[in-house]
């Protein structure tokens, strides 16, 4: 239960970083989201940092993106592409949150 509550708190912090304004310039990019999520999930011991992984994407080799891809938390936008500068949509955010819960170890949830 404690682990689940910690994850929910982290996810709320991540989500609040995404404005609901109609102005696209105020949205967070896919890369910015990954950097924020990766840092928070690592600091909370929900995932481990893997600095040796190789990027499967031709348009980014960012370590946060690669780490979240390793945990199947994020995916690309096309064949070998990630689109790091594209704005994250609410739909993508929902999918990522679902993947965080499904693809991280919740066996020790106490």
Backbone as CSV, one residue per row, in Angstrom:
resi,resn,N_x,N_y,N_z,CA_x,CA_y,CA_z,C_x,C_y,C_z
1,UNK,0.821,-1.188,0.000,0.000,0.000,0.000,0.872,1.262,0.000
2,UNK,1.961,1.250,0.791,2.828,2.418,0.865,3.443,2.719,-0.491
3,UNK,3.873,1.678,-1.196,4.477,1.843,-2.529,3.458,2.431,-3.500
4,UNK,2.250,1.955,-3.470,1.199,2.452,-4.358,0.906,3.924,-4.079
5,UNK,0.826,4.288,-2.809,0.585,5.688,-2.458,1.743,6.574,-2.901
6,UNK,2.962,6.078,-2.758,4.125,6.829,-3.220,4.052,7.052,-4.725
7,UNK,3.700,6.008,-5.464,3.588,6.121,-6.922,2.489,7.107,-7.302
8,UNK,1.382,7.058,-6.609,0.301,7.996,-6.906,0.722,9.439,-6.658
9,UNK,1.449,9.664,-5.581,1.934,11.004,-5.284,2.888,11.488,-6.371
10,UNK,3.786,10.630,-6.791,4.729,10.971,-7.859,3.987,11.301,-9.140
11,UNK,3.025,10.483,-9.477,2.275,10.696,-10.713,1.465,11.985,-10.657
12,UNK,0.927,12.312,-9.501,0.204,13.584,-9.361,1.150,14.760,-9.578
13,UNK,2.358,14.662,-9.068,3.347,15.721,-9.277,3.686,15.854,-10.751
14,UNK,3.834,14.733,-11.432,4.145,14.757,-12.861,2.988,15.367,-13.638
15,UNK,1.785,14.931,-13.339,0.612,15.408,-14.071,0.414,16.902,-13.874
16,UNK,0.650,17.397,-12.672,0.440,18.824,-12.436,1.450,19.679,-13.183
17,UNK,2.500,19.060,-13.701,3.469,19.793,-14.516,2.954,19.996,-15.935
18,UNK,1.814,19.401,-16.279,1.241,19.525,-17.611,0.054,20.478,-17.541
19,UNK,0.214,21.684,-18.017,-0.893,22.645,-17.970,-2.092,22.183,-18.796
20,UNK,-3.245,22.625,-18.416,-4.458,22.294,-19.169,-4.865,23.472,-20.050
21,UNK,-3.970,24.410,-20.201,-4.231,25.585,-21.027,-4.392,25.191,-22.490
22,UNK,-5.074,26.020,-23.241,-5.244,25.787,-24.675,-4.033,26.268,-25.466
23,UNK,-3.054,26.835,-24.790,-1.871,27.347,-25.469,-0.811,26.251,-25.569
24,UNK,-0.553,25.726,-26.779,0.397,24.617,-26.938,1.783,24.910,-26.395
25,UNK,2.207,26.157,-26.409,3.552,26.470,-25.929,3.715,26.215,-24.438
26,UNK,2.623,26.025,-23.730,2.692,25.776,-22.297,2.692,24.286,-21.955
27,UNK,2.581,23.436,-22.950,2.594,22.003,-22.700,4.016,21.497,-22.513
28,UNK,4.136,20.326,-21.948,5.426,19.703,-21.707,5.736,18.763,-22.876
29,UNK,6.994,18.722,-23.283,7.369,17.838,-24.380,7.522,16.407,-23.871
30,UNK,7.556,15.496,-24.797,7.731,14.079,-24.443,9.064,13.878,-23.720
31,UNK,10.101,14.574,-24.179,11.416,14.460,-23.553,11.412,15.037,-22.139
32,UNK,10.832,16.209,-21.961,10.760,16.821,-20.633,10.003,15.925,-19.657
33,UNK,8.900,15.347,-20.113,8.118,14.451,-19.274,8.956,13.248,-18.853
34,UNK,9.680,12.665,-19.808,10.498,11.489,-19.494,11.584,11.817,-18.479
35,UNK,12.201,12.966,-18.637,13.247,13.353,-17.680,12.677,13.520,-16.280
36,UNK,11.533,14.139,-16.183,10.881,14.337,-14.886,10.429,13.003,-14.286
37,UNK,9.750,12.190,-15.070,9.249,10.904,-14.573,10.395,9.984,-14.178
38,UNK,11.427,9.904,-15.011,12.566,9.035,-14.736,13.234,9.439,-13.421
39,UNK,13.470,10.724,-13.242,14.119,11.202,-12.018,13.288,10.880,-10.782
40,UNK,11.988,11.141,-10.849,11.127,10.896,-9.688,10.992,9.407,-9.385
41,UNK,10.887,8.582,-10.412,10.737,7.138,-10.196,12.027,6.519,-9.669
42,UNK,13.177,7.003,-10.123,14.462,6.505,-9.617,14.652,6.929,-8.168
43,UNK,14.397,8.198,-7.865,14.576,8.691,-6.497,13.657,7.988,-5.511
44,UNK,12.542,7.479,-5.980,11.596,6.768,-5.119,11.831,5.265,-5.121
45,UNK,12.909,4.827,-5.741,13.265,3.397,-5.818,12.189,2.549,-6.477
46,UNK,11.461,3.122,-7.403,10.442,2.366,-8.131,11.068,1.724,-9.362
47,UNK,12.038,2.419,-9.968,12.827,1.841,-11.057,14.290,2.113,-10.763
48,UNK,15.155,1.416,-11.461,16.596,1.604,-11.312,17.125,2.390,-12.503
49,UNK,18.223,3.094,-12.292,18.854,3.839,-13.370,19.744,2.898,-14.171
50,UNK,19.581,2.897,-15.481,20.400,2.061,-16.346,21.104,2.965,-17.341
51,UNK,22.361,3.266,-17.077,23.100,4.185,-17.937,23.774,3.483,-19.106
52,UNK,23.742,2.157,-19.135,24.420,1.411,-20.199,23.512,1.059,-21.365
53,UNK,22.237,1.279,-21.238,21.296,0.890,-22.289,21.511,1.740,-23.546
54,UNK,21.287,1.128,-24.690,21.434,1.799,-25.975,20.053,2.217,-26.465
55,UNK,19.979,3.417,-27.011,18.699,3.940,-27.481,18.223,3.200,-28.734
56,UNK,16.949,2.799,-28.745,16.383,2.178,-29.943,15.867,3.225,-30.935
57,UNK,15.995,4.502,-30.560,15.433,5.585,-31.364,16.510,6.317,-32.149
58,UNK,16.171,6.747,-33.357,17.128,7.475,-34.185,17.125,8.972,-33.883
59,UNK,16.116,9.467,-33.167,16.018,10.907,-32.926,16.324,11.335,-31.494
60,UNK,16.720,10.410,-30.637,17.169,10.759,-29.283,17.989,9.622,-28.686
61,UNK,18.959,10.002,-27.887,19.707,9.023,-27.104,19.694,9.425,-25.627
62,UNK,18.700,10.219,-25.266,18.557,10.692,-23.894,18.421,9.509,-22.934
63,UNK,19.193,9.547,-21.863,19.228,8.424,-20.903,17.885,8.193,-20.213
64,UNK,17.137,9.254,-19.922,15.828,9.091,-19.279,14.854,8.376,-20.212
65,UNK,14.868,8.748,-21.466,13.994,8.106,-22.460,14.350,6.626,-22.577
66,UNK,15.633,6.349,-22.691,16.087,4.961,-22.840,15.728,4.146,-21.597
67,UNK,15.891,4.737,-20.422,15.584,4.021,-19.184,14.086,3.698,-19.081
68,UNK,13.246,4.667,-19.381,11.802,4.409,-19.323,11.372,3.432,-20.417
69,UNK,12.025,3.474,-21.554,11.735,2.504,-22.619,12.104,1.098,-22.146
70,UNK,13.216,0.982,-21.444,13.677,-0.306,-20.902,12.630,-0.938,-19.977
71,UNK,11.914,-0.107,-19.247,10.864,-0.590,-18.354,9.504,-0.667,-19.043
72,UNK,9.475,-0.426,-20.343,8.229,-0.452,-21.139,7.212,0.560,-20.612
73,UNK,7.722,1.674,-20.110,6.857,2.740,-19.611,6.516,3.705,-20.743
74,UNK,7.467,3.930,-21.630,7.210,4.774,-22.795,7.499,3.976,-24.054
75,UNK,6.989,4.480,-25.155,7.216,3.847,-26.456,7.484,4.945,-27.474
76,UNK,7.869,4.527,-28.642,8.118,5.478,-29.713,6.829,5.920,-30.381
77,UNK,6.992,6.855,-31.308,5.839,7.367,-32.056,5.770,6.784,-33.452
78,UNK,6.771,6.062,-33.826,6.831,5.433,-35.140,8.020,4.496,-35.171
79,UNK,8.331,4.007,-36.337,9.435,3.065,-36.455,10.757,3.749,-36.111
80,UNK,11.359,3.362,-35.021,12.646,3.880,-34.528,12.636,5.371,-34.193
81,UNK,11.472,5.965,-33.984,11.418,7.380,-33.626,10.700,7.572,-32.297
82,UNK,11.104,8.629,-31.603,10.500,8.959,-30.323,9.773,10.303,-30.351
83,UNK,10.182,11.199,-31.206,9.618,12.553,-31.302,9.764,13.310,-29.977
84,UNK,11.007,13.524,-29.541,11.242,14.129,-28.223,10.690,15.541,-28.068
85,UNK,10.575,16.284,-29.163,10.109,17.661,-29.068,8.601,17.812,-29.241
86,UNK,7.917,16.700,-29.494,6.453,16.747,-29.617,5.848,16.936,-28.230
87,UNK,4.723,17.630,-28.187,4.049,17.830,-26.903,3.338,16.558,-26.479
88,UNK,3.418,16.268,-25.192,2.757,15.098,-24.631,1.263,15.369,-24.536
89,UNK,0.464,14.417,-25.002,-0.986,14.578,-24.937,-1.521,13.952,-23.653
90,UNK,-2.746,14.298,-23.308,-3.375,13.688,-22.129,-3.531,12.186,-22.318
91,UNK,-3.820,11.775,-23.539,-3.964,10.344,-23.834,-2.645,9.614,-23.589
92,UNK,-1.543,10.177,-24.076,-0.240,9.562,-23.853,0.090,9.517,-22.363
93,UNK,-0.255,10.571,-21.651,-0.016,10.608,-20.212,-0.759,9.482,-19.510
94,UNK,-2.007,9.278,-19.876,-2.802,8.196,-19.271,-2.180,6.840,-19.558
95,UNK,-1.710,6.641,-20.769,-1.082,5.368,-21.138,0.198,5.165,-20.325
96,UNK,0.993,6.210,-20.186,2.243,6.109,-19.430,1.963,5.779,-17.965
97,UNK,0.982,6.420,-17.383,0.626,6.134,-15.988,0.206,4.673,-15.839
98,UNK,-0.601,4.203,-16.752,-1.011,2.803,-16.729,0.202,1.880,-16.830
99,UNK,1.119,2.209,-17.709,2.326,1.376,-17.875,3.205,1.401,-16.641
100,UNK,3.268,2.539,-15.956,4.069,2.596,-14.729,3.518,1.597,-13.711
101,UNK,2.202,1.575,-13.544,1.599,0.635,-12.597,1.751,-0.809,-13.046
102,UNK,1.615,-1.073,-14.326,1.689,-2.452,-14.831,3.115,-2.986,-14.916
103,UNK,4.078,-2.116,-15.234,5.413,-2.583,-15.594,6.477,-2.370,-14.528
104,UNK,6.087,-1.906,-13.366,7.054,-1.808,-12.268,6.693,-2.851,-11.228
105,UNK,7.666,-3.223,-10.465,7.495,-4.300,-9.487,6.631,-3.833,-8.321
106,UNK,5.443,-4.400,-8.213,4.557,-4.067,-7.098,4.421,-5.226,-6.109
107,UNK,5.302,-6.212,-6.214,5.219,-7.378,-5.340,5.494,-7.034,-3.890
108,UNK,6.325,-6.017,-3.667,6.685,-5.653,-2.300,5.869,-4.477,-1.793
109,UNK,4.677,-4.345,-2.296,3.805,-3.226,-1.931,3.228,-3.460,-0.540
110,UNK,3.791,-2.736,0.444,3.345,-2.919,1.828,3.015,-1.596,2.465
